[in-house]
Amino acid sequence: MRYKGYTARVDFDDRDGIFVGRVLGVRDAISFHGETVAELRRDFRQAIEHYVAVCAKRGETPEKPYSGKLMLRVPPDVHAAAAIAAEAKGESLNHWATQVLRRAAITER
């Protein structure tokens, strides 16, 4: 589920018979639930609106799920292979890695 740039993971709690969601990619714990998909969607939107309102009340900027900066540590041989693959395609390593990560992330959904 997505709302205002925030993404949530949803699971079904068989014991309580409800859908339970959790917002991903932020340090604050933002959760919500609903017995139906409509209730779940409504509670998700309300949870995000509440989070934004609480941040405003505190004078804080709501945390955005991701900045677009990704720092990775990889073995030197992987770094070299990736750099060579990017150069062979006439791309920067950043552009090449973005495309590879995008394809992998879409496949995992």
QUINORNOR-V164751 format. One record per backbone hydrogen bond with DSSP energy under -0.5 kcal/mol. NH is the residue of the N-H (numbers start at 1). CO is the residue of the C=O. Records with the same first field share a line. If there is no record, write none. Layout:
NH: CO + CO
This chain:
3: 6
6: 3
7: 24
8: 1
9: 22
11: 20
13: 11 + 18
14: 12
17: 13
18: 13
19: 34
20: 11
21: 32
22: 9
23: 30
24: 7
30: 28
31: 29
32: 21
34: 19
40: 36
41: 37
42: 38
43: 39
44: 40
45: 41
46: 42
47: 43
48: 44
49: 45
50: 46
51: 47
52: 48
53: 49
54: 50
55: 51
56: 52
57: 53
58: 54
59: 55 + 56
60: 55
62: 60
70: 68
72: 70
74: 72
78: 75
79: 75
80: 76
81: 77
82: 78
83: 79
84: 80
85: 81
86: 82
87: 83
88: 84
89: 85
90: 87
91: 86
96: 92
97: 93
98: 94
99: 95
100: 96
101: 97
102: 98
103: 99
104: 100
105: 101
106: 102
107: 103
108: 104
109: 105 + 106
